[in-house]
């Protein structure tokens, strides 16, 4: 594994998806840290998401948006 890939893997391990989303203003509930959390994603459509359309998965440190149909992690926001 290259040094770059090791660094990327380390960042993904050390920075939680919940913390990254919170930093960018996404309101993700923080109770129940080890279960999926829903939030509103503004990365699709007109940017106004009326209802939670994305779900964060702390165990895999990623999230899936049902509106965007994309999986993202802490480096792919």
Secondary structure, 3 states (H helix, E strand, C coil): CCHHHHHHHHHHHHCCHHHHHHHCCCCCCCCCCCCCEEECCCCCCCCCCCCCCEEEECCCCEEEECCCCEEEECCCC
